[in-house]
Amino acid sequence: MSTEGPNSSPAEPPPRRPKVIKTNQQQVLLYVVLTLLLSLATVWGGRALLHNSETLTFAVGAPNSDEALFAAKLATVLKNNASRFRIKIVNNPDNAKALAQFDRRQADLAVLRTDAKVPLRARTLAILEHDLVLLLGPGNKKIKSLAELKKKKVAVLAENESSLAFVRGILDIPEGPDAAKVQMAPQGATLDKLFAPANGFGAVIAIVHASKAVRDKSYEQVAKRGGFTLNAIDEAKALARKFPGISEETLTAGTLSASPEIPDDDLDTIGLEWLLVTQSRMSVTTAGELARAIYENKSALGLDSGFASRIEPASVEKDAFVMAHQGAADYINDDTKSFMDKYSDMMYLGAAALSVIGSIFAAIYAKVTRIAPEKASELSTAILDIGERIEHAHSLDQLECLQDELEGILRGAVIGLRDGTISTDGLDTFKLGYEFVRDEIGMRRDYLKRHAGEAEKTARDAAAPPLDESNVVVVKTAQSA
């Protein structure tokens, strides 16, 4: 056991532990969780932005009408194809009421026939169907012109009352007694019954869907009995110019009956179109996507009755009766911009912005999740602090504590250099300070050992017994004179 010097302090200062650089694991865990949540939110937000659901209101007539059944079919097709569009069907007493609702901007979609009053803001997405106007005479009687019909009793064979007003319009029959000659045929009436002498009809004007006319076998059955004659409407071009909603149509040979062949040659007549219309305010993107969904799935949109079985692109001509919506026109003309064409500029700007934000984010991440590497030179302060306490070490035990503390700093520096928590900046300064303090401890140790030996010798001398002088004889030597 070493002996303490006279100036040793009774209470030794506790040895200082080397500074340990640690990563805050709780902060790292929390920040990783927040990063994952932010990533999920970003992905979800981007997916919602690209695939956000949009509900479109479809105004239709009675539930069993062609336009109502088509709307239901469209809703089903869009749903089955995972489209972002959802169709909300709103029924009305008839299609005229549905168009009025559309005109009040209470609906996004509607179906109109071109003889109807067209809402000002209507724009076409697609042509769903063509109606043919068939001029039929009893037996073998030919009808040379529409003017002849003004003298005859005419039955209008159609599905809705609006066709009656249309026929009176093309025949130029004003309201009054003459208008009564053009009557709506009773529901369920056949050509045989209408041409029966008891009814007295001199002509029948049938307005039928083109898709239904080619499937209807009743014309062939009646024709075999010699029941009617199909007549051309030579005024087709003039009527098309006079009434913009009327289109020129050509019936090819055998359209109504293959045997006998009716007509026996191509025949000119007039027709009407059924248009799927939308509001002009609908965005170009929405209209284009909806038009594409309709055209690409048109085979699945046809009704069992044949309605909408041959959907056609909307007319993109400037003089079209109802102008095509710009979104539909872009798709039809193949002018639809790709995703990159639409958003390339935004993507470049977004990439630049994300680069800046990402740099800031990375800096924050580095700041929070880890402590910046400490310079090796900064450890010199701890080493010099040990050097200042060397002179206050008055025992070898105190000196050994300082030696352990110095070695602990060295060991921590080596580990830090290995795992990157300490940089090599100022490493020479650290080495110089370490060697200086190490040498100081060595000199202090030699000093304490040397002074400890002198103290032991002094103690031994002080502890030796005094000499017994009682038996000492003093001999005096006389000098001779």
Rosetta blueprint (number, residue, H / E / L):
1 M L
2 S L
3 T L
4 E L
5 G L
6 P L
7 N L
8 S L
9 S L
10 P L
11 A L
12 E L
13 P L
14 P L
15 P L
16 R L
17 R L
18 P L
19 K L
20 V L
21 I L
22 K L
23 T L
24 N L
25 Q H
26 Q H
27 Q H
28 V H
29 L H
30 L H
31 Y H
32 V H
33 V H
34 L H
35 T H
36 L H
37 L H
38 L H
39 S H
40 L H
41 A H
42 T H
43 V H
44 W H
45 G H
46 G H
47 R H
48 A H
49 L H
50 L H
51 H L
52 N L
53 S L
54 E E
55 T E
56 L E
57 T E
58 F E
59 A E
60 V E
61 G L
62 A L
63 P L
64 N L
65 S L
66 D H
67 E H
68 A H
69 L H
70 F H
71 A H
72 A H
73 K H
74 L H
75 A H
76 T H
77 V H
78 L H
79 K H
80 N H
81 N L
82 A L
83 S L
84 R L
85 F E
86 R E
87 I E
88 K E
89 I E
90 V E
91 N E
92 N L
93 P L
94 D L
95 N H
96 A H
97 K H
98 A H
99 L H
100 A H
101 Q H
102 F H
103 D H
104 R L
105 R L
106 Q L
107 A L
108 D L
109 L E
110 A E
111 V E
112 L E
113 R E
114 T L
115 D L
116 A L
117 K L
118 V L
119 P L
120 L L
121 R L
122 A E
123 R E
124 T E
125 L E
126 A E
127 I E
128 L E
129 E E
130 H E
131 D E
132 L E
133 V E
134 L E
135 L E
136 L E
137 G E
138 P E
139 G L
140 N L
141 K L
142 K L
143 I L
144 K L
145 S L
146 L H
147 A H
148 E H
149 L H
150 K H
151 K H
152 K L
153 K L
154 V E
155 A E
156 V E
157 L E
158 A L
159 E L
160 N L
161 E L
162 S H
163 S H
164 L H
165 A H
166 F H
167 V H
168 R H
169 G H
170 I H
171 L L
172 D L
173 I L
174 P L
175 E L
176 G L
177 P H
178 D H
179 A H
180 A H
181 K H
182 V E
183 Q E
184 M E
185 A L
186 P L
187 Q L
188 G L
189 A L
190 T L
191 L H
192 D H
193 K H
194 L H
195 F L
196 A L
197 P L
198 A L
199 N L
200 G L
201 F L
202 G L
203 A E
204 V E
205 I E
206 A E
207 I E
208 V E
209 H E
210 A H
211 S H
212 K H
213 A H
214 V L
215 R L
216 D L
217 K L
218 S H
219 Y H
220 E H
221 Q H
222 V H
223 A H
224 K H
225 R L
226 G L
227 G L
228 F E
229 T E
230 L E
231 N E
232 A L
233 I L
234 D L
235 E L
236 A H
237 K H
238 A H
239 L H
240 A H
241 R H
242 K H
243 F L
244 P L
245 G L
246 I L
247 S E
248 E E
249 E E
250 T E
251 L E
252 T L
253 A L
254 G L
255 T L
256 L L
257 S E
258 A E
259 S L
260 P L
261 E E
262 I E
263 P L
264 D L
265 D L
266 D L
267 L E
268 D E
269 T E
270 I E
271 G E
272 L E
273 E E
274 W E
275 L E
276 L E
277 V E
278 T E
279 Q E
280 S L
281 R L
282 M L
283 S L
284 V H
285 T H
286 T H
287 A H
288 G H
289 E H
290 L H
291 A H
292 R H
293 A H
294 I H
295 Y H
296 E H
297 N L
298 K H
299 S H
300 A H
301 L L
302 G L
303 L L
304 D L
305 S L
306 G L
307 F L
308 A L
309 S L
310 R L
311 I L
312 E E
313 P E
314 A L
315 S L
316 V L
317 E L
318 K L
319 D L
320 A L
321 F L
322 V L
323 M L
324 A E
325 H L
326 Q H
327 G H
328 A H
329 A H
330 D H
331 Y H
332 I H
333 N L
334 D L
335 D L
336 T L
337 K L
338 S L
339 F H
340 M H
341 D H
342 K H
343 Y H
344 S H
345 D H
346 M H
347 M H
348 Y H
349 L H
350 G H
351 A H
352 A H
353 A H
354 L H
355 S H
356 V H
357 I H
358 G H
359 S H
360 I H
361 F H
362 A H
363 A H
364 I H
365 Y H
366 A H
367 K H
368 V H
369 T H
370 R L
371 I L
372 A L
373 P L
374 E E
375 K E
376 A H
377 S H
378 E H
379 L H
380 S H
381 T H
382 A H
383 I H
384 L H
385 D H
386 I H
387 G H
388 E H
389 R H
390 I H
391 E L
392 H L
393 A L
394 H L
395 S L
396 L H
397 D H
398 Q H
399 L H
400 E H
401 C H
402 L H
403 Q H
404 D H
405 E H
406 L H
407 E H
408 G H
409 I H
410 L H
411 R H
412 G H
413 A H
414 V H
415 I H
416 G H
417 L H
418 R H
419 D H
420 G L
421 T L
422 I E
423 S E
424 T L
425 D L
426 G L
427 L H
428 D H
429 T H
430 F H
431 K H
432 L H
433 G H
434 Y H
435 E H
436 F H
437 V H
438 R H
439 D H
440 E H
441 I H
442 G H
443 M H
444 R H
445 R H
446 D H
447 Y H
448 L H
449 K H
450 R H
451 H H
452 A H
453 G H
454 E H
455 A H
456 E H
457 K H
458 T H
459 A H
460 R H
461 D H
462 A H
463 A H
464 A L
465 P L
466 P L
467 L L
468 D L
469 E L
470 S L
471 N L
472 V L
473 V L
474 V L
475 V L
476 K L
477 T L
478 A L
479 Q L
480 S L
481 A L
